[in-house]
Amino acid sequence: MTPFLGEVIGTAILMLLGSGVVANVVLTGTKGHNSGWIVIAWGWAMGVFVAVFTVAAFSGAHINPAVSVGLAIAGKFEWARVPLYIVAQFTGAAIGSGLVWVFYRKHFEQTEDADLKLAVFCTGPAIRDPVGNLLCEIIGTFLLVFAVLFLAVSVFGLGALDALPVGLLVLAIGLSLGGTTGYAINPARDLAPRIMHALLPIPGKRDSDWGYAWVPVVGPLIGAALAAGLYLLLADPTDIRFR
């Protein structure tokens, strides 16, 4: 498996399980209907766990453009590979979210609330405040990337043994910091499925909230850059944690 294919598959797994748990909770008539935020947070965390464990050996399991950018700024990943990884991540996110629509198609048909249909694909703010929403995405992604930088001890990315720590990290972010924006913390996770929402023939859907779409893209990239900057500021070449 090539690194490109690894990122496609890993991000597709992330979205299939992540958006899948949202669909299970919010769409009408599912077995998990109205099971709540804890279920969603656990589903996303386990989606990260499975994705990282599956493709870490092939691509380093970035499955997130913010992680790729953060690793590159910190000198743990080659800048020349970043564009290819981002293309792979967006491709995988589109595939995974498309599969969720196929899987839950009958429940999309039965769901009347267009906002809930959109929520399966992408995030939205609990209180719409662009500056505040942007800050939340910056902080959440900062925490994600800063912690990942200490796990990624090679110039490739994460290893399979990092799958559980990263999954638990995403769980912690979701439970503690997810209540304001839905913790996108991943441009591919939000923008590619938002595009799929616009393109798919989902009955009774609303617009794809393009006015908000920049927040879960720009915020994570800023957060990743700040995390890598602090990491470099703290870096000590004699300390194994920074190698």
N, C-alpha and C positions, 0 to 999 in steps of 0.2 A: 504494500500500500504506500503510495506517495504521500508526502506531507500535505499536498493540496487536497487529495482525496480524504486524508485523515481529518482535516479541518471541516470539509464538507459533511462527512459522516458524523463527526462529533457535534457540530452545531445543529445538524438535523435531529440528532438524538436529544440534545438539549431542548429544542423547540417542541418536538413531539411529546416529550414528557412534561415540559414546563407549561406550554400553552394547553396541553392536554389536561393537566390538573385544573387549570382555570376553567376550561370548558366543562369539566365534570362538576365543578362547584356552581357555576353561574347559569348554565343552560337548563332549560325546562325539561323535566322528565328524566334526568339522569339519576343513576344510583347514588351519586354523591351530591345531589342538589342541596344547596344551602349549608354545606358542611363547614364553611368558614375559612377565615384567613390562615389558621394554623395548618389546615390541610394544604392550602395553596403554597405556603412557605415551605412545607416539607416536600411537596411535589417538585418544586423548583430546585431545592437542595439536592434531592435524589437524582433529578435530571442532570445536574452538574456532576454529581458523583459518577453516574453511569457513563456519561460522555467522556469525562477525563480518564476514567479507568479503561475505557475501550480504545481510545486513540492516542493516549499519551506516548506510547512507544513509537508512533509513526510521525506525529507532528508536534509533540510537546503539549498538545491539548490547550491551545490558547482559547479557542471557541468564542473569542471576543476581541474586536478591534482595539478596544482600550487596553487589554492585556498585551497585545502585540506591540502597540505603540509604547506602553510603559516599559516593557522588556527591552525594546530597542533603545529608548532614551537611557536606560540604565546600563547599556552595553552587554546585555544578556541575550540579544537576538540581533541578527543582521538586518539593517535597514532595507537592504535590497530585497529581502523576502517579505517585507511588510505588505506591499500592495497585493501580492499573490495570496497571502493569508487572508486579507480583508475580503477579496473577491470570493474566496472559498467560504468564508464565514457567512457572507450575505447569501451566497447560493444555498448553503446548508440551512440557514434560517428560513429562507423562502420554501424550500422543500419540506422542512419539518412542519411549518405552520400550514402548508397546503395539505399535508397528510392529516393534520388535526381536523381540518374542515371536512375531508373525506370521511374520517372516522366518526365524527359527530354530526354528519350532514342532516339526519332526521331531527336531531335536537335543535339545530339551527332553525329548521323549518317551524318547529313548535314554539320557539322563543319569540315573544312579541317585543321585548325591550331591545331596541337597536343599540343602546349603549352597552349592554351586556355582550352582545355579539362582537362589538368592537373590542371590548376588554379581553376577549379571548386572544386577540392578535397583538395588541400593543397596550402600552401604559397610558394613564391619564392622571391628572392631579386630583386629589381630594378637594383642595381649595385652589382655584386657578390664580396663581401669582407667579408670573414668569421668572422674576428675579429669585424669589424664594424657592420655586420649583427647581430652577437651575442650580442653586446652592445645594439643595438636597441631593441632587444627582452627582454633583461634584464631590460632596463629602462621602456618600455611599461608595462611589467608585474609587475614591482615594483610599478608603479602608481596604477594599478588595485588592487593588493593585499593590499597595504597600505590603500587605501580608503575603501576596503571591510572590513578590520579589524575594522574600526571605525563603520561600519554598523552592523557587527555581534556581538551583545552585549551578546549573549548566547554562550554556549559551543557546540551548534549544527550547527550554520551557519546563513544563511539569512532567513528573514521572507518575507511573501508575500508583505508587505508594502515596502520592499527594492527593489522590482522588477524595478520600474521606475528609482530610483537613479542609480542602477547598469546598466540599459540599457543606460541611458544618459552618464554614465561614459565610457562605451564601445564606444558610439558614439563619445565622445570627443577624446578618444585615436585613433580611426580610422581616424577621420578628421585631427587631428594634428600630429599624430605620425605614421600613417599607410603607408606613402608613400615610405618607404625604404624597408620593408620586408613583407608588407601585414598584419602586426600585428597579428601573430598567438596567442601570449600571452596565449597559452593553448596547452600543449603537446598532449592531447587526440584529440583535434580539428584538429590537423595537421597530427599526425602519423597514427592514425586509418584510416582516409580517404585516406591517401597515400597508405596504404596497400590495401585498397579496390580498388584504381585505378590500382594497380598492378594485382589484382586478377580478376577484372571484364572484360568481353569480349567487351571492348570498341573499336569500329573500328577505325583504324588509330591512335591509341594512341602512345605516346613516352614512354621512360623509366620514372620511377617515381622519378627521381632526388634524389637518395639515398645519394649522396655525400653531399647534403645540409640538409638532414633530421634531423641530430643531432642538428642543430641550434635552430629550434622551439621547441625542447624538453629540451635541456640543458639551454638555455637562460631563459625561463619562470621559471624553477625551481630555478635558481640562483636569479632571480629577486624576487621571492616569499620569499626566505630565507632572502634576504637583507631587504625586507619590514618588515618581522616579527621581524628581529633583531632590526631595528630602532624603531619599535612599542614598543618592550620590553624595549628598552633604555629610551624611553619617558614615559613609563607607570607609572602612579600614581594611586595606589589602591583607593585613596579617590575620584578620578575623575570618574564619571559615564561612561564617554566615553571609559574607559579602562576596564570596568567590563565585 
